[in-house]
């Protein structure tokens, strides 16, 4: 990955339930949505490598796939038809990489769909998202059912709202 590709920045408007300390939804431009949707097009080998390169010893374990990937990386080249075959397995590419950029999702009536009736319990924050935060969201999406809450709130990318006593 080039240094220029690590310099991207997005701003999210994140709506948080103050009582439950949970991200309700996030609003962003289509570029950030494209980043999130691109997660669906990434081969598992590429995800494991990106997280391992970024987090080094603290990389999340993705079931047995992390061990499989490490075993493959350590395997002698003699076990492969060519060295390129091993490289292809360690650095897979998706045939859909170009296509995911064409997706244009629309967000409509989020508040009513989420059943939010009392906006006094919600608070909006602006959050800056860069390369490291995008990888945190990717990691959380693989290990959690509440990826935005875990990646944004729990990792303290934004200050958690204080509850009134």
Secondary structure as the mmCIF struct_conf table of DSSP 4:
data_model
#
loop_
_struct_conf.conf_type_id
_struct_conf.id
_struct_conf.beg_label_comp_id
_struct_conf.beg_label_asym_id
_struct_conf.beg_label_seq_id
_struct_conf.end_label_comp_id
_struct_conf.end_label_asym_id
_struct_conf.end_label_seq_id
TURN_TY1_P TURN_TY1_P1 UNK A 3 UNK A 3
HELX_RH_3T_P HELX_RH_3T_P1 UNK A 4 UNK A 7
STRN STRN1 UNK A 10 UNK A 17
TURN_TY1_P TURN_TY1_P2 UNK A 18 UNK A 21
STRN STRN2 UNK A 22 UNK A 27
HELX_RH_AL_P HELX_RH_AL_P1 UNK A 30 UNK A 38
HELX_RH_3T_P HELX_RH_3T_P2 UNK A 39 UNK A 41
BEND BEND1 UNK A 42 UNK A 42
HELX_RH_AL_P HELX_RH_AL_P2 UNK A 44 UNK A 55
HELX_RH_3T_P HELX_RH_3T_P3 UNK A 56 UNK A 58
HELX_LH_PP_P HELX_LH_PP_P1 UNK A 59 UNK A 61
TURN_TY1_P TURN_TY1_P3 UNK A 63 UNK A 64
HELX_RH_AL_P HELX_RH_AL_P3 UNK A 65 UNK A 74
BEND BEND2 UNK A 75 UNK A 75
HELX_RH_3T_P HELX_RH_3T_P4 UNK A 77 UNK A 79
BEND BEND3 UNK A 80 UNK A 82
HELX_RH_AL_P HELX_RH_AL_P4 UNK A 83 UNK A 90
TURN_TY1_P TURN_TY1_P4 UNK A 91 UNK A 91
TURN_TY1_P TURN_TY1_P5 UNK A 95 UNK A 98
HELX_RH_3T_P HELX_RH_3T_P5 UNK A 99 UNK A 102
HELX_RH_AL_P HELX_RH_AL_P5 UNK A 110 UNK A 113
TURN_TY1_P TURN_TY1_P6 UNK A 114 UNK A 115
HELX_RH_3T_P HELX_RH_3T_P6 UNK A 119 UNK A 121
STRN STRN3 UNK A 122 UNK A 129
HELX_RH_AL_P HELX_RH_AL_P6 UNK A 131 UNK A 143
BEND BEND4 UNK A 145 UNK A 145
HELX_RH_AL_P HELX_RH_AL_P7 UNK A 147 UNK A 148
HELX_RH_PI_P HELX_RH_PI_P1 UNK A 149 UNK A 154
TURN_TY1_P TURN_TY1_P7 UNK A 155 UNK A 156
BEND BEND5 UNK A 157 UNK A 158
HELX_LH_PP_P HELX_LH_PP_P2 UNK A 159 UNK A 164
#
